[in-house]
Each structure stands twice: as C-alpha cells, then as structure tokens.
Amino acid sequence: MQETSWTIRGNRVDIKRKAIEYAELTITAGIIRELQILQDFPNPEAPFLLPGFIDSHVHIESSMLVPSEFARLAVVHGTIATISDPHEIANVCGISGVDFMIANGQQVPFKFHFGAPSCVPATTFETAGAALNSRDVEELLMRKDIYYLSEMMNFPGVLNGDEEVLKKIAAAHRLGKPVDGHAPGLRGKEAAQYIAAGISTDHECFTKEEALDKLQQGMKIIIREGSAAKNFDALIGLLQHYPEQIMFCSDDKHPDSLVEGHINQLCARAIQQGVPLFPILQAACVNPVHHYGMRVGLLEKGHPADLIVVHDLIDFKVEATYIEGVLVARQGKSMITSVAIPALEQPFCSVNILPEQLRLRCNDFPADAEGLIPVIGALDGQLITHRLSMVGKKVDDCYVSDIEKDLLKIVVVNRYRPAAPAIAWVHGFGFHSGAIASTVAHDSHNIVAVGVDDESLAAAIQLVAAGRGGVSCVRGTGEKEQLLLPLPVGGLMSTADGYQIASDYTAIDQMAKEMGSQLSAPFMTLSFMALLVIPHVKLSDLGLFDGDKFTFLTRTNNSN
C-alpha cells in the first residue's frame, strides 16, 4: 500500500541554527521525509512553522479535566506534549490512578509523558488515599510509558538521607531516567546537597536570586506560570543568559485559564519583555525534549511531524497544530473528539459535617501571651503562605470569623476515614459572606473549605461530599445560591466536555468573587492551603502545620 504524503510550506524556524528560512516539508506516515529550503530568508506572505510547545511540568488533574479533554483544549494553543506528574490522582487511588491517566491519554493524538510519583503521600503529617513505597516507584520507573521520577517534594528527606527517598532516586538513576525536583526557597549549601543527590530540575523558585543560585550549580529551572503560582515575571530575565537550562511550565492550570492560552502566552510575554526569540523557543520547544528524552519531533528531517503554524513570532497566534502529521487544531478549534471515560474507583467515606462540629472553643486553639493566634496568610499568585499572628474574635468562648479583619475559618475534613475536622484561621480570601469548599486539596485531596460562618462552611462541605468530589460555593440557602461543580474522577476531574467544564468553573469562580474575594483564582488558592511541603504555614486533616520546621502548631483531637 502506498503511504499518503502531503506538503506544507512556510517560514521554518530552525531553533538549532537560529535561522528562519522559507521551506517546504513533505510528510509521509507522520514523519518529515523531505525538507527543502526554497529560500534562505523568510517569505513575508507566509506563516511561520515551529516545533510544538511543551508544558515541562503539569499536573493534568488540576485542570479538572481527564487527559483526553486536557489535550482537546491545549492543542488549540499549539501545545503538543506535556511532562505530566500524576501525583494528584496517585495520592487518591495509587497506581490504578496512574494507569487511568496513561490509558486515557493514549486515546487521543497528544504526547503525554507521565512520571512516577515520588511522594505518595507527600508527607506523614496528613491522611492520603494511597501510599507508594520505593519498590512501587521502581516498578513504575521500569515501564516504558513512565519517563522520569516526578518532583521529589520531600527535600528534607533528601537532605537527611532518608532511606526510602534515596532508594527512589537511585532507581531512577539506575534506569537512566531524570529526577524532577521541588525545593522552594532552598539556597546555598542545602541546594548544592539537594542537586548533588542527582535531582536535575526545580519549578518552585519564586525569586531571581534563588533560581540563579540553582542555575549556577547546574540545575535546570522551569519557569512556572499557572493559575495560582506565577513566577514568570520574577524569573524570565534569566532566560537569555541560561538558554539551555530553562523550560516553561504551568504546574497547575484551571480549565478557564487553559481555554484562554497556554505556553504560547509565555512566549508572547517573553517577547514583550525584550527576550530574544531563539532562547524563548529553546525553552518552550527544545530543552524539554532533550532533557526528558521525549518522543517529540523538532521540525527536522526524519523527525515526527509535530509542528505548529503561527501567524507571527510576536503574539504566537496558532493557526494550526499537527501531531505526527495529523491536524489536531485549526483556527482556534480543536479537531480532537471527546472519548468515553471509564469509571475509576476512589476511596470516599461518608462525610456528614454539621455546623456545631465546626465551632472552635477558645481553649482548644492556642493564643500567645499577647492573645495572638497563628493565622495562615494566603498570597495571590503564590503557593507559599505567610505565618501571621492576629487577635481572634471571640463570641461565647468560641473563636469566630472576623470579616473586618479578613480573618476567616479554614477547615480540612478527612475524606478517607471518619475523623473530626481540623480547624484553623486564614487571612487573604476576603469573603464577606458564604463559603467555598473543594476536594482538590493538594496533596492528599481531603476536603478543604474557607468561609465566614459555620452554617455556610458545613453546607459547602456537604455539597462536595454528597457529589463524592468537586468544588462548591455557598452564599445562601436558595438553590441558586449554592453551586457545585462535580469532579467524580478521584474527586479531581470531570468526565464532561472540557469547554463546558471551563464555562461551569467560570460561573462558580465568579460567584466566589462576588462574595468579596479579590484573589485572581480563589479555588486554586484554596487548593494549596493544605500543601504542607510549601512554606510557611498550612492546614492538614491532622492539624495546623509549620512548613519550615516540619512540625505541628496545633493538632486535631483525633490525631496521633
């Protein structure tokens, strides 16, 4: 049978040679078989041909979409591949969750590259739905469909020589697979020790000085710009000085944000800030392919025909996206069709929280000699939090939310076994009424909620519990005053159309903002309030946690 061939002409951007030439590509069976240079300078009438964009570190689950739906939205923006850490679903369902992600991603023409989650659970200071030991991780790494060891969040374990942690890293090295890092704020000798353990990347840098320190020690830095953590502006100035050591990622991106854009937006912003073109494309298209050994073409003869057509090299508006010669997006419309989503078993115990269970007596929450209580300081656009001390508002020997001070109650409820809720205080959400809740609560994905009164909090928690996962917003008792976006796949992802989920999420996000929040992404910020491996203070189902000292500030009544 004769193989079908087709051709495409355009201004081919040769990133390796730092040249732009008008060329014709002949594609047969998904491979670039011929590459003819028609003229060694651009044709002003022709579009530009680029290798596809790559998200170099993303948790697909944070988009609230299964991989196949994530792909449908991402290809519109020229993304053709991801380095995907299935850490979130693994914390809920273990290896069966990883298998689900891989199998679903294989049903669509998109190049997902999944890693073996290194920290399930992320810490021993919270309750997760599963655990992967070093043997489990090694078995995953031995698979051809697992490309790397996902972010090693337990940096204290690395620094202190934890046996299980070192076994996981050693297994990756033995199998020739890279190890991703996660070391927010680590500098100097500690950073050097972490890197010397064989950890090659970090996407958690939030200052230029921190990133520079790690770059100079040979680490690769992934500049992150997601729905919650936004480090692009702080770090982008380093790109032209370290073009072969920097990549781009979103890490966590909600569906409404994914509809608007992806890595293409970072390329456009870098151009606007005066960064030269070729270092930008090196970071967006080339470096991840080489670092992770990705099965992705780079617009060269003999490579898979993974390419995008853009109108210009300023805004990077994508006119068409091809993966192995297959047209997957054109003029803002995805050509990938939705696929059937199989059921995924997930642990979810019966949760029935009443308002009186959320009352916090003053004697049960510590105040210092000056009457100040510890408070989580939430920050817009950052995963880190501040450790604050504020005077709590007291009513009938109980602490209650103080709207005027933006001092609100935060609750984490164990979704895996019956337990008393953990309760603490947070500043930064800005609600004047109501509450929000979510089972997207990194990393163990228990139920997390923030609100101004116990009735609203209990109602928001019950909404997500009744749906066996989702995000909810409550601002009253009427049907239209209570919204739920169901996430039945592990309490993290929907089975519905990605564009519909983006629309539904926009509606519930808007309701939260109408309740007074000035956060750019209230639900995304909420999802990180239980992430213990990011400083400085967070809340797990076992209590209020000091992320610097890795100790509890308070404990729930049922914790050990």
C-alpha positions in Angstrom: 0.0 0.0 0.0 1.3 3.4 -0.9 1.9 5.7 2.0 0.0 9.0 1.9 2.2 12.1 1.5 1.4 15.8 1.8 3.4 19.0 1.9 3.3 22.2 3.8 5.2 25.5 3.1 6.1 28.2 5.5 8.9 30.1 7.2 10.6 27.3 9.1 12.1 28.4 12.3 15.3 26.5 12.8 16.0 26.8 16.5 19.2 24.9 16.4 20.8 27.1 13.7 19.0 30.2 14.9 17.7 30.8 11.4 14.4 31.4 9.6 14.0 30.1 6.0 11.2 29.6 3.6 10.8 25.9 3.2 8.6 23.0 2.0 8.1 20.0 4.2 7.0 16.6 2.8 5.3 14.5 5.4 4.7 10.8 4.9 3.1 8.5 7.5 3.5 11.1 10.2 7.3 11.7 9.5 9.0 14.7 7.9 10.6 12.7 4.9 11.8 15.7 2.9 12.8 19.2 3.9 13.5 21.6 1.0 14.8 25.1 1.6 13.1 27.3 -1.0 14.9 30.5 0.0 17.3 31.2 2.9 15.2 34.1 4.2 11.6 34.4 5.2 8.7 34.9 2.8 6.7 37.9 4.1 3.5 36.3 2.7 3.9 33.0 4.5 3.1 31.9 8.1 5.8 30.5 10.4 6.4 26.9 11.1 7.6 25.9 14.6 8.1 22.8 16.7 5.1 22.4 19.0 5.1 23.9 22.5 5.7 21.7 25.6 4.5 22.2 29.1 7.5 20.9 31.1 5.7 20.2 34.4 2.0 19.9 34.8 -0.5 18.1 37.0 -3.2 17.4 34.4 -5.6 16.8 37.3 -5.5 20.5 38.3 -7.3 21.4 35.1 -10.2 19.4 36.4 -10.1 17.5 33.1 -9.1 14.0 32.3 -6.0 13.9 30.0 -8.0 13.4 26.8 -10.0 16.6 27.5 -6.9 18.5 28.5 -5.4 17.6 25.1 -8.5 18.9 23.3 -8.1 22.4 24.8 -4.3 22.5 24.8 -3.7 21.8 21.1 -5.6 24.9 20.2 -2.7 26.9 21.7 0.0 24.9 20.0 0.8 22.6 22.9 1.6 19.2 21.5 3.2 17.4 24.6 3.5 17.6 28.3 5.7 16.3 31.1 2.9 15.2 33.4 3.1 14.3 37.0 0.1 12.1 38.1 0.9 12.8 41.7 -2.6 14.1 42.5 -4.5 11.0 41.3 -1.9 8.7 42.8 -2.5 10.2 46.3 -6.1 9.3 45.9 -6.1 6.0 44.1 -2.4 4.8 43.9 -1.1 3.0 40.9 -4.6 2.4 39.5 -4.9 6.2 39.2 -1.6 6.4 37.3 -2.8 3.7 34.9 -6.0 5.5 34.4 -4.2 8.7 33.3 -1.9 6.9 30.9 -4.7 4.8 29.3 -7.0 7.8 28.9 -4.2 9.9 27.4 -3.4 7.2 24.9 -6.8 7.6 23.3 -6.1 10.9 21.7 -3.3 12.2 19.4 -1.3 14.1 22.0 2.1 13.3 23.5 1.7 12.9 27.3 4.8 11.8 29.1 3.9 10.7 32.6 6.3 10.3 35.5 6.4 8.0 38.6 5.1 9.9 41.6 7.9 10.1 44.2 6.0 11.3 47.2 2.7 9.4 47.9 1.8 10.5 50.4 3.6 13.8 50.2 4.3 13.7 54.0 3.4 11.7 57.0 1.6 14.7 58.5 -1.6 14.1 56.6 -4.0 11.4 55.5 -3.9 10.3 51.9 -5.8 7.6 50.0 -2.8 5.6 48.9 1.0 5.1 49.5 3.7 4.2 47.1 7.0 2.8 48.6 10.3 2.7 46.9 9.6 -0.7 45.4 6.3 0.6 43.9 8.1 3.5 42.4 10.9 1.4 41.0 8.3 -0.9 39.3 6.7 2.2 37.7 10.1 3.5 36.5 10.8 0.2 34.8 7.8 0.8 32.5 8.3 2.2 29.0 5.3 4.5 29.5 6.9 6.2 32.5 9.6 8.7 31.6 11.0 10.2 34.8 10.8 10.4 38.6 8.3 13.1 39.4 9.1 16.0 41.7 10.9 15.0 44.8 9.0 17.1 47.3 10.5 15.6 50.3 13.6 17.7 50.2 14.1 17.3 54.0 14.3 13.6 53.3 16.9 14.1 50.6 19.0 16.4 52.9 18.7 14.0 55.9 19.4 10.9 53.9 16.0 9.2 54.3 16.5 5.6 53.1 13.2 5.4 51.1 13.8 8.7 49.4 17.3 7.8 48.3 16.1 4.4 47.0 13.6 6.1 44.7 16.2 8.4 43.4 18.7 5.6 42.9 16.2 3.6 41.0 15.6 6.4 38.5 19.4 6.9 38.0 19.9 3.1 37.5 17.2 3.1 34.9 18.5 6.2 33.2 15.5 8.4 33.9 15.8 12.0 35.1 14.6 13.1 38.6 12.5 16.2 38.9 13.0 18.5 41.9 10.8 20.5 44.3 12.8 22.7 46.7 11.1 26.1 47.3 13.5 28.5 49.0 16.4 26.1 49.2 19.7 28.0 48.7 23.5 27.7 49.1 24.9 24.5 50.7 21.5 22.9 51.1 20.6 23.5 47.5 24.0 22.1 46.5 23.4 18.9 48.6 19.9 18.5 47.0 21.3 18.9 43.5 24.3 16.5 44.3 21.7 13.8 45.1 21.0 13.7 41.3 18.0 16.0 41.2 18.0 17.9 37.9 15.2 20.4 37.8 13.2 22.8 40.0 10.0 24.6 39.2 9.4 26.1 42.7 11.8 29.1 42.5 9.9 32.3 43.4 12.9 34.8 43.4 15.5 35.5 40.8 18.3 35.1 43.4 17.1 31.6 44.3 16.8 30.5 40.6 20.3 32.0 39.8 21.8 30.1 42.7 20.5 26.8 41.4 21.3 27.6 37.8 24.9 28.3 38.7 25.1 24.9 40.4 24.0 23.2 37.1 20.3 22.7 37.8 17.7 23.3 35.2 15.0 25.8 36.2 11.4 25.5 34.9 9.7 28.9 34.9 6.2 28.4 36.2 3.1 30.4 35.3 -0.1 28.7 36.4 -3.5 29.6 37.7 -2.2 30.1 41.3 1.7 30.2 41.2 3.0 32.9 38.9 6.8 33.2 38.8 7.3 34.3 35.2 8.0 38.0 35.8 10.4 37.2 38.6 12.5 34.7 36.6 12.2 35.5 32.8 15.2 37.8 32.9 17.4 34.8 33.4 16.4 33.1 30.1 18.7 34.8 27.7 21.7 34.1 30.0 20.9 30.4 30.6 19.0 29.4 27.4 19.9 25.7 27.6 18.9 25.4 31.3 15.4 26.9 31.3 12.0 25.5 30.4 8.4 26.7 30.8 5.5 25.1 32.7 2.1 25.8 34.1 2.3 23.2 37.0 -1.4 23.7 37.9 -3.8 25.3 35.4 -7.6 25.6 35.9 -9.9 25.0 32.9 -10.9 28.6 32.3 -7.3 29.6 32.1 -6.5 26.7 29.7 -9.2 27.9 27.4 -7.5 31.3 27.2 -4.0 30.1 26.5 -1.0 28.0 27.5 2.7 28.0 26.7 2.1 30.3 23.7 1.2 33.1 26.1 4.5 32.8 27.9 6.4 33.1 24.6 4.4 36.2 23.7 5.1 37.8 27.1 8.8 37.0 26.9 9.0 38.8 23.5 7.2 41.8 25.1 9.8 41.9 27.8 12.6 42.0 25.3 13.9 38.5 25.5 15.4 37.3 22.1 13.3 34.9 20.1 15.6 31.8 20.0 16.2 31.4 23.7 12.4 31.6 24.2 11.8 28.8 21.6 14.7 26.8 23.1 12.8 26.8 26.4 9.4 26.3 25.0 10.1 23.6 22.4 13.6 22.1 22.6 15.0 21.8 26.1 12.3 19.5 27.5 12.7 17.1 24.5 16.4 16.7 25.2 16.2 16.6 29.0 13.4 14.0 29.3 14.1 12.1 26.1 10.7 12.9 24.8 9.2 11.2 21.7 8.6 14.6 20.1 9.8 15.9 16.7 11.8 19.2 16.4 10.9 20.1 12.8 13.9 18.3 11.3 14.1 15.7 8.5 13.3 12.3 9.8 11.5 13.6 12.9 7.8 13.1 13.7 5.8 15.8 12.1 4.9 17.6 15.4 4.6 21.2 14.4 2.5 24.3 14.6 1.7 27.1 12.2 1.7 30.6 13.7 0.8 33.9 12.2 3.8 35.8 13.6 6.6 35.5 16.1 5.3 38.2 18.4 1.8 37.1 19.6 2.2 33.4 18.6 -1.4 33.1 17.5 -1.7 29.5 16.4 -3.3 28.9 13.1 -2.9 25.1 13.0 -1.4 22.3 15.1 -0.2 18.9 13.8 0.9 15.9 15.8 2.6 13.2 13.8 1.2 14.8 10.7 -2.4 14.7 12.0 -4.2 18.0 12.1 -5.5 18.4 15.7 -6.4 22.1 15.8 -7.2 24.8 13.2 -8.1 28.5 13.7 -8.9 28.2 17.3 -10.9 25.0 17.0 -9.9 21.6 18.3 -10.1 18.6 16.0 -9.8 16.1 18.8 -13.1 14.5 19.7 -14.1 13.5 23.2 -13.7 9.9 24.2 -15.6 7.6 26.7 -14.3 7.9 30.2 -14.3 4.6 32.2 -15.2 4.7 35.9 -12.3 4.9 38.4 -12.8 3.5 41.9 -11.9 6.0 44.6 -12.0 6.0 48.4 -14.6 8.3 49.8 -16.0 7.7 53.3 -19.4 9.0 54.4 -18.9 12.6 55.4 -21.7 14.4 57.4 -20.5 17.7 58.9 -22.9 19.7 61.0 -22.3 23.4 61.8 -21.8 22.7 65.5 -18.8 20.4 64.6 -17.1 23.4 63.2 -17.3 25.5 66.4 -13.9 26.2 67.9 -13.7 26.9 71.6 -11.0 29.4 72.6 -9.4 26.9 75.0 -8.9 24.5 72.1 -6.9 26.9 70.0 -3.6 28.3 71.3 -3.0 32.0 71.8 0.3 33.5 72.9 0.8 35.7 75.9 -0.4 38.7 74.0 -3.6 37.0 72.9 -2.5 36.4 69.3 -3.4 33.2 67.4 -1.5 31.7 64.5 -3.0 32.5 61.1 -2.3 31.3 57.5 -1.5 34.3 55.3 -2.7 33.4 51.8 -1.0 35.2 48.9 -2.4 35.8 45.5 -0.3 34.2 42.8 1.9 32.3 45.2 1.8 28.8 46.7 3.8 29.9 49.8 1.9 31.5 52.7 2.9 33.9 55.4 2.8 33.0 59.1 0.7 35.7 60.7 -0.4 36.4 64.3 -3.7 38.1 64.8 -6.2 38.8 67.6 -9.1 36.3 67.2 -12.7 37.4 67.5 -14.5 35.8 70.4 -18.2 35.1 70.8 -19.5 33.0 73.8 -16.0 31.5 74.4 -15.6 30.5 70.8 -13.4 32.0 68.1 -15.5 33.2 65.0 -14.6 34.7 61.7 -13.8 38.4 61.7 -14.9 39.8 58.3 -13.5 43.3 59.0 -10.0 41.9 59.5 -10.4 39.3 56.8 -9.8 36.6 59.4 -11.8 33.6 58.2 -12.2 30.0 59.3 -10.5 27.3 57.3 -11.4 23.6 57.7 -9.9 20.4 56.4 -12.1 17.2 56.6 -10.6 13.7 56.1 -12.4 12.1 53.1 -10.8 8.7 53.6 -12.0 7.7 57.1 -14.3 9.2 59.7 -12.5 11.9 61.7 -13.0 15.2 63.4 -12.4 18.2 61.2 -9.2 20.2 61.5 -9.9 23.9 62.1 -7.7 27.0 61.8 -7.7 30.6 60.6 -6.7 32.2 57.3 -6.2 35.7 56.0 -6.4 36.8 52.4 -9.5 35.3 50.9 -11.6 38.4 51.6 -15.1 36.9 51.7 -17.9 39.0 53.2 -20.3 36.1 53.2 -20.6 32.4 52.4 -18.0 29.7 52.0 -16.2 27.6 49.3 -15.1 24.0 49.5 -13.1 21.6 47.4 -11.8 18.1 47.2 -8.9 19.5 45.0 -6.7 20.0 48.0 -3.0 19.3 47.4 -1.6 16.8 48.0 -3.8 14.4 49.8 -7.0 15.8 48.5 -9.1 15.8 51.6 -12.0 18.3 51.7 -10.8 21.9 52.3 -13.1 24.8 52.9 -12.9 28.5 53.8 -15.9 30.6 55.0 -17.3 33.3 57.2 -19.8 31.2 59.2 -20.2 27.6 60.3 -23.6 27.1 58.5 -22.1 28.1 55.1 -19.0 26.1 55.7 -21.0 23.0 56.6 -23.2 23.4 53.6 -20.3 23.8 51.2 -18.6 20.7 52.7 -21.7 18.7 52.4 -22.2 19.6 48.7 -18.8 18.2 47.7 -19.2 15.2 49.9 -22.6 14.3 48.5 -21.1 14.5 45.0 -18.2 12.4 46.0 -15.9 15.2 44.9 -16.0 18.6 43.4 -15.8 22.3 44.1 -18.7 24.2 45.7 -19.7 27.7 46.6 -22.4 28.7 49.1 -23.6 32.2 49.7 -27.2 31.5 50.9 -29.8 28.8 51.3 -31.6 29.1 48.0 -30.9 26.7 45.1 -29.3 29.4 43.0 -27.2 30.4 46.0 -25.4 27.1 46.1 -23.3 25.9 43.2 -21.4 22.6 42.8 -19.0 21.6 40.0 -18.9 17.7 40.3 -15.5 16.1 39.9 -16.3 12.3 40.0 -12.9 11.1 38.8 -11.0 10.8 42.0 -12.6 14.0 43.3 -10.3 15.8 41.0 -11.5 15.6 37.4 -14.7 15.7 35.4 -16.0 13.3 32.8 -17.7 16.1 30.9 -16.7 18.2 27.8 -13.7 20.4 28.6 -15.1 23.6 27.3 -18.3 23.0 29.3 -16.3 22.5 32.5 -14.4 25.7 31.8 -17.7 27.5 31.5 -19.1 25.9 34.7 -15.9 26.7 36.5 -16.0 30.3 35.4 -19.5 30.6 36.9 -18.6 29.2 40.3 -15.4 31.2 40.3 -17.4 34.4 39.6 -19.8 33.6 42.5 -16.8 33.3 44.9 -15.5 36.6 43.7 -19.0 38.2 44.2 -18.7 37.1 47.8 -15.8 39.6 48.2 -12.7 37.7 47.3 -10.1 39.7 45.4 -8.0 36.6 44.6 -7.4 36.0 40.9 -8.2 32.3 41.4 -9.9 31.7 44.8 -10.4 27.9 44.3 -6.8 27.4 43.1 -5.5 29.3 46.1 -7.8 27.2 48.3 -6.4 24.0 46.8 -2.9 24.8 48.2 -3.9 25.7 51.7 -3.3 22.0 52.7 0.0 21.6 50.8 2.4 21.0 53.6 5.6 20.8 51.5 5.3 24.5 50.6 6.2 27.0 53.4 5.3 28.5 55.6 2.0 27.5 57.4 -0.7 25.1 56.1 -3.5 23.0 57.4 -3.8 19.2 57.0 -6.5 17.0 58.3 -4.3 16.4 61.3 -3.7 20.0 62.3 -2.0 23.3 61.6 1.5 22.7 60.2 4.7 24.7 60.3 6.3 24.1 56.9 9.7 25.4 57.9 10.2 23.2 60.9 8.0 20.3 59.6 6.1 20.2 62.9 2.6 20.8 64.0 1.5 24.1 65.6 -1.9 22.6 66.6 -3.3 19.1 66.4 -6.8 17.9 65.8 -8.5 15.9 68.6 -8.3 12.6 66.7 -4.7 12.9 65.5 -2.0 10.7 67.0 
